Amino acid sequence: MFSKLLLPLDPSKRLKAATDYSLMLARRLKLPLVAAYIANPAKTGAGSDLQDPEKCFFPLGERELKRFAASVSDVEVEPLLRCGERNLVLAHMVAVEQAGDTLVLGPFRSRLTRFFTGSEVERILEDVQCHAFVVRHGQPLPGPGGPALVVFDGPQLPERAMGLVEQLARTFSCDLELLHLGEDIHGAAAALDDAVQELRGKLGGEFHVTSTIAPLRGLWRRNLAATNRTIAAEGVRLVVLPDIEDAVSAALLHELVLDAHRPVCVLR
């Protein structure tokens, strides 16, 4: 399911929680980790005579990558230097270079900056079509006693989404809570029952699979409030968004990626 982690590093951003999480994932799942430093001279305000990345920006990147690699002794770290817009470079690294199949992202911008310039995390998720963990605050990984919360607001979970959710539960040996958010409470209840029964049958008695339904009436950010209430009530360690076909709306993805109280795993 996850075979190689791709972590964008930037010493000027608040990425410690994401960096720590990527190392926990690499250790738990025994995965290689690609640490990428992506320089973008166009955003530095430097003049054209100072925009040669090999002279002006790669030395800083090399120092940061060496510092990070030297701080880790039990994880295989592959350092990569690239230049350009972060979302486009990462998209190329995943689709063409096959540098990783799972992104680990932190908050590249503060809430205030995000208000004026938009979310870089969302731009990356729009351009890079792979699994991604978005980590804003330090949290333990899911596992026994620490379930994953699968959130969707579409009419049902497609078969491929069900397969990925099952693999995630087995990967982390964690229980599952399914949460449906939407206006069609009757149709959602049937979809939830079917999904729970199917997952229980596939996972067996070692895994606890339960469900919650939160009917909404279209008020802004009710998705986020309902999700965070369930996180607190169930002791959730990871929010899972199966962004496959029509299982997750753009509005739900937007709210939870930006402000859920736990790390978010986007499955694709």
LINSUL-V710283 format. One record per backbone hydrogen bond with DSSP energy under -1.0 kcal/mol. CO is the residue of the C=O (numbers start at 1). NH is the residue of the N-H. If there is no record, write none. Layout:
co=CO nh=NH
co=CO nh=NH
//
This chain:
co=4 nh=101
co=4 nh=102
co=5 nh=34
co=6 nh=104
co=7 nh=36
co=10 nh=13
co=13 nh=15
co=15 nh=19
co=16 nh=20
co=17 nh=21
co=18 nh=22
co=19 nh=23
co=20 nh=24
co=21 nh=25
co=22 nh=26
co=23 nh=27
co=24 nh=28
co=25 nh=29
co=26 nh=31
co=32 nh=5
co=33 nh=78
co=34 nh=7
co=35 nh=80
co=36 nh=9
co=37 nh=82
co=39 nh=84
co=40 nh=43
co=41 nh=44
co=47 nh=50
co=52 nh=56
co=53 nh=57
co=53 nh=58
co=57 nh=61
co=58 nh=62
co=59 nh=63
co=60 nh=64
co=61 nh=65
co=62 nh=66
co=63 nh=67
co=64 nh=68
co=65 nh=69
co=66 nh=70
co=67 nh=71
co=69 nh=72
co=76 nh=33
co=78 nh=35
co=80 nh=37
co=82 nh=39
co=85 nh=89
co=86 nh=90
co=87 nh=91
co=88 nh=92
co=89 nh=93
co=90 nh=94
co=91 nh=95
co=92 nh=96
co=92 nh=97
co=93 nh=99
co=101 nh=131
co=102 nh=6
co=103 nh=133
co=105 nh=135
co=106 nh=108
co=110 nh=114
co=111 nh=115
co=112 nh=116
co=113 nh=117
co=114 nh=118
co=119 nh=123
co=120 nh=124
co=121 nh=125
co=122 nh=126
co=123 nh=127
co=124 nh=128
co=128 nh=130
co=131 nh=103
co=132 nh=266
co=133 nh=105
co=134 nh=264
co=143 nh=146
co=146 nh=143
co=147 nh=237
co=148 nh=177
co=149 nh=240
co=150 nh=179
co=152 nh=181
co=158 nh=162
co=159 nh=163
co=160 nh=164
co=161 nh=165
co=162 nh=166
co=163 nh=167
co=164 nh=168
co=165 nh=169
co=166 nh=170
co=167 nh=171
co=168 nh=172
co=169 nh=173
co=169 nh=174
co=175 nh=148
co=176 nh=210
co=177 nh=150
co=178 nh=212
co=179 nh=152
co=180 nh=214
co=182 nh=216
co=183 nh=185
co=184 nh=188
co=185 nh=189
co=186 nh=190
co=187 nh=191
co=188 nh=192
co=189 nh=193
co=190 nh=194
co=191 nh=195
co=192 nh=196
co=193 nh=197
co=194 nh=198
co=195 nh=199
co=196 nh=200
co=197 nh=201
co=198 nh=202
co=199 nh=203
co=200 nh=204
co=204 nh=207
co=208 nh=176
co=210 nh=178
co=212 nh=180
co=214 nh=182
co=219 nh=222
co=221 nh=225
co=222 nh=226
co=223 nh=227
co=224 nh=228
co=225 nh=229
co=226 nh=230
co=227 nh=231
co=228 nh=232
co=229 nh=233
co=230 nh=234
co=231 nh=235
co=231 nh=236
co=238 nh=149
co=239 nh=265
co=240 nh=151
co=241 nh=243
co=241 nh=267
co=242 nh=244
co=244 nh=247
co=247 nh=153
co=247 nh=154
co=249 nh=253
co=250 nh=254
co=251 nh=255
co=252 nh=256
co=253 nh=257
co=254 nh=258
co=255 nh=259
co=256 nh=260
co=263 nh=239
co=264 nh=134
co=265 nh=241
co=266 nh=132
co=267 nh=243
//
